[in-house]
Amino acid sequence: MKIEVACKKDNSNKDKGDLLEELAKKLLLAQHYDVIDEVRVIGAELDLLCKHRVSGKVIYVECKAQKEPISAPVLRQLWGTVDFEEYSEGWLISTSDFTKDAKGFVESWKSKPKEKAEKLSFYSPKEIVDALKSSSIITDPPYLAAQDFIGDPEVLGDWTLLVSKYGMYWCVYTLKGGAPYGVLIYRASSGRQIYDEDTIKNISSLNTTIADYDLRVGISERAGSASISPKKLPPVVQVQIGESWDDYRPARPQDFVGRDDTQKDILNFLSSARKNSGTRIFAITGNSGLGKSSLIAKLRDRSRNHHYKKKYFIYAVDMRGAREPSYISASLIASLREAQKNGFGADIDLTLTDPGSPLSSDSIKNYLQSLSSSDQVVCLVFDQFEELYSKPELFGIFNAAKDLMLDVASSQSNFVLGFAWKTDSTTQQDHPAYHLWHELSDHRREYRLDVFDNGEISKSITQFEKEVGQKVSAEIRHQITEVSQGFPWLLKKLCINLYEGIVKGEKTDTLLLDLDVGRLFEADLTILSPHELSCLKLIAQKAPADWSEIIEISGTTVLNNLVHKRLVIKSGDRLNVYWDIFKDYLLTGRVPVVPYNYIPTSDPSSLLNVCKILELEGFRSAKSIGVLAGLNEKTIWNIGADLVMLGLAERDGTSFKIGKNLKTNDEDVMLNVLREKLGKHSLKLALFKKYPGKTISPEAVRETFKECIPKAKFGEKTWTTYANRLTNYLIHCGFMLRAGNDLVVQDTGSAILDREGLARRGKQRGKVFSVSVSPFAALTAINKIPKSGCKTESVKRNELAVLKRFELLVVKGNTVFLNSESILKSGGNKEAIWAAAKNESSLLRCIEIMQEDPEISAKDLAGLISDDYSLNWSDGSKVRNGNILKQWSTWIKEGMDLKGIPSPPGRPNKSKHSDTSSCAGV
């Protein structure tokens, strides 16, 4: 028997405190006490001072309404308060039961001398109910009325006294298959059953476990047969595994590779439950596609081997099959009964009588005790748990799972509860379950999965070789390793794609080279009919989708085709797309970003020179390429490997040709392909995340690269070499600019096509924005350049210098072209100029100084800038003599709000060429 104080979901903590006080007052009134003061009111906790009506004795009363059992430290703290404040007595009124340690404290306290023992009184739910009954505030639970109504006393669960603003009610769970499915409600004051719809509607609005079950059980049959035929419990869906190695479902145990340490840690965790130490909850977390479900299936299989089959029993449930709170109860009962069949624990008829405290049912407590006696552990794992806090309508199921978790955590029995969920889910952070679940993190041990290391990747490829009966070349191994980046889902996808090519008789060398994530997913869709594609997208949108609803809309044939093609997976009567990553692709059209960590062995210039020698159709040998390029054959092998990995070439042994996606050996096309590839490089992504638009040192690039591949172990010299080489690639691709010895993290919008002038521009571009024209002049100049380009002499030298510094122009020979991609990316000529100006650190530093000291003189400002940037004599003189400061003043005035900083008051003066109406304020 239990007591639950329940408010509406949107009520405040004070509302619950008021209900708790009302209950406490009724109990105290029955003992002839009046409340004289509220010492403390915090949510579901209430401290009162009460005075006896006859003796005048003042007692201190702590009231607690919580689901978790009361622990022994709470009772010790009560005695400490009573003793310190010198109260006559101290009472604890609790709507939840006591833990084993707390019960021991109570028994020990009762054995103390009478004078001291009477100092404390403890009211658990049983004592509260007895006191309320003795004062005729409530009746006994209407056992006989419920048995007569339902027709079978064996299908009645535990009774709960529900305390709400609508009154007090006796509630009893009705059972089916040993687990709750509905609730009968009776008025606590009279024992009369509740039939009216308004009262049931009010109770269903309360934030209580009871409201998650059917409160209208048998009401529609009231006028008919007294015996109620209850509905079936929801079927429990276990975690599935694939039928073969190339099945997209979780891997078969014999195909599973890696995670050795995690497997060992979790099995040791199960062992700790046998020793009665630590928590009983664990969680397997990680991003999508890291193999959480496969790991669970592997652990389940290992628990059945000769070494563990009498020690651990693991039952894994797919939460995508859940539709109602009773799914949690059904899963618990199913796991324990299946464990019984496998020789775990005693042969007891298991019945769960209270979903709010699942392990408190007598039969389950007895069964868990038998597990302890036989030194065995049963583990229930909820996979795909993020489904429960991804949709508001599943919140009731989440609450039921939370109740089970808290019950398991406090029971300290030989029952372990596991969860698996993805950490990159799109759960709304304002969803109540999101915060509640993370607040419960102290109750569980977490095992976070990461990408495979190279050893695990190698084992996976070896496993693939055994399955297909064919060796994979060292080059293909290298390609799979680099492309997959250790993501198990992508590794499996690449191997499946390679296998399909082998079956078709295609060359594996050329097959893999043209693959990326987008094309992998596109290939899955090309085999579908329009009706199948429409059905697949519908399932992705509604996932987990209702099986009958999809059949009604799309038809049985179409759905069966998708299941046969392994694009759709059925979990009970729910449907899902084979991978969450593929589901996201169907919904958004975007492919997941797989960080690219490849480190080329050659420099960009050599790579591009060799690529231009390759032919479009036939393969050219490394030896002949070396002759034409003036390089030895082994060097060509290394450059050729880079060309293949960067998507610029295909290979046949030691021969190479232009990649099929290029269709030309034009250098501009090559650079654009290279730019697309390196746009996903982990170093590029990290730099733009940490230093967008900023000027940084080569050392900063090196340290950032170290963070990208933390598992790599190189010497400092090697790190520097690799970082410098990748920097050169990023510069060629238009993702960085040189500024003297430093680098600017700035996307120019396109690759740098003028290779000859690249090094020269890097030397010429200083740290300081040595501008010699106004913004108006720069805008006027760029507006006059046609899309077809113009002669360099037609653009004034100073304007040309500024626009080239901003990478808004491309100079080829004596012709100037607009960098259309960069300009388009910014939104136009004017916007592109200001976007580039905002990345000029010296200009921004000038604004910051003037913000700090609006009255600073031009001379002092020039001195600070010169010192900040360690300018040489020539550049420093230009700043100090005012040539640069004069133009800076114009840029600051017209920029108005560079980097969100308003221009300093009263400074600087507008130049005679400025035109703020056309250029300012961008």
HELIX and SHEET records of a PDB file:
HELIX    1   1 ASN A   13  ALA A   30  1                                  18    
HELIX    2   2 ALA A   72  GLU A   85  1                                  14    
HELIX    3   3 LYS A  100  LYS A  110  1                                  11    
HELIX    4   4 LYS A  114  ALA A  117  1                                   4    
HELIX    5   5 PRO A  125  SER A  134  1                                  10    
HELIX    6   6 TYR A  143  ILE A  150  1                                   8    
HELIX    7   7 PRO A  153  VAL A  155  5                                   3    
HELIX    8   8 GLU A  197  SER A  204  1                                   8    
HELIX    9   9 THR A  209  ASP A  212  5                                   4    
HELIX   10  10 PRO A  253  ASP A  255  5                                   3    
HELIX   11  11 ASP A  260  ARG A  274  1                                  15    
HELIX   12  12 LYS A  292  ARG A  302  1                                  11    
HELIX   13  13 MET A  319  GLY A  321  5                                   3    
HELIX   14  14 SER A  326  LYS A  341  1                                  16    
HELIX   15  15 PRO A  358  SER A  360  5                                   3    
HELIX   16  16 ASP A  362  SER A  373  1                                  12    
HELIX   17  17 PHE A  385  TYR A  389  5                                   5    
HELIX   18  18 PRO A  392  LEU A  394  5                                   3    
HELIX   19  19 PHE A  395  SER A  411  1                                  17    
HELIX   20  20 PRO A  432  GLU A  439  1                                   8    
HELIX   21  21 LEU A  440  HIS A  443  5                                   4    
HELIX   22  22 ASN A  454  VAL A  468  1                                  15    
HELIX   23  23 ALA A  474  SER A  484  1                                  11    
HELIX   24  24 PRO A  488  LYS A  504  1                                  17    
HELIX   25  25 THR A  508  LEU A  513  1                                   6    
HELIX   26  26 VAL A  517  THR A  526  1                                  10    
HELIX   27  27 PRO A  530  LYS A  542  1                                  13    
HELIX   28  28 TRP A  547  SER A  554  1                                   8    
HELIX   29  29 THR A  556  HIS A  564  1                                   9    
HELIX   30  30 ASP A  580  THR A  588  1                                   9    
HELIX   31  31 PRO A  604  ILE A  613  1                                  10    
HELIX   32  32 ALA A  622  ALA A  629  1                                   8    
HELIX   33  33 GLU A  633  MET A  645  1                                  13    
HELIX   34  34 GLU A  667  LEU A  678  1                                  12    
HELIX   35  35 SER A  682  LYS A  690  1                                   9    
HELIX   36  36 PRO A  698  CYS A  708  1                                  11    
HELIX   37  37 GLU A  716  HIS A  732  1                                  17    
HELIX   38  38 LEU A  758  GLN A  764  1                                   7    
HELIX   39  39 PRO A  775  LYS A  784  1                                  10    
HELIX   40  40 THR A  792  SER A  794  5                                   3    
HELIX   41  41 ARG A  797  ARG A  805  1                                   9    
HELIX   42  42 SER A  820  SER A  826  1                                   7    
HELIX   43  43 ASN A  829  ALA A  837  1                                   9    
HELIX   44  44 SER A  841  GLU A  852  1                                  12    
HELIX   45  45 ALA A  858  ASP A  868  1                                  11    
HELIX   46  46 TRP A  873  ARG A  880  1                                   8    
HELIX   47  47 ASN A  883  GLY A  895  1                                  13    
HELIX   48  48 LEU A  898  GLY A  900  5                                   3    
HELIX   49  49 THR A  916  CYS A  919  1                                   4    
SHEET    1   A 4 LYS A   2  VAL A   5  0                                        
SHEET    2   A 4 LEU A 156  SER A 164  1                                        
SHEET    3   A 4 GLY A 167  LYS A 176 -1                                        
SHEET    4   A 4 ALA A 179  ARG A 187 -1                                        
SHEET    1   B 5 TYR A  33  ILE A  42  0                                        
SHEET    2   B 5 GLU A  45  HIS A  52 -1                                        
SHEET    3   B 5 VAL A  58  LYS A  64 -1                                        
SHEET    4   B 5 GLU A  89  SER A  94  1                                        
SHEET    5   B 5 LEU A 120  TYR A 123  1                                        
SHEET    1   C 5 TYR A 312  ASP A 318  0                                        
SHEET    2   C 5 VAL A 377  ASP A 383  1                                        
SHEET    3   C 5 PHE A 415  LYS A 422  1                                        
SHEET    4   C 5 ILE A 281  GLY A 286  1                                        
SHEET    5   C 5 ARG A 445  ARG A 448  1                                        
SHEET    1   D 3 ALA A 545  ASP A 546  0                                        
SHEET    2   D 3 ARG A 574  VAL A 577 -1                                        
SHEET    3   D 3 VAL A 568  SER A 571 -1                                        
SHEET    1   E 3 ARG A 620  SER A 621  0                                        
SHEET    2   E 3 SER A 655  ILE A 658 -1                                        
SHEET    3   E 3 ALA A 649  ASP A 652 -1                                        
SHEET    1   F 3 THR A 695  ILE A 696  0                                        
SHEET    2   F 3 ASP A 742  VAL A 745 -1                                        
SHEET    3   F 3 MET A 736  ALA A 739 -1                                        
SHEET    1   G 3 CYS A 790  LYS A 791  0                                        
SHEET    2   G 3 THR A 815  LEU A 818 -1                                        
SHEET    3   G 3 LEU A 809  LYS A 812 -1                                        
END                                                                             
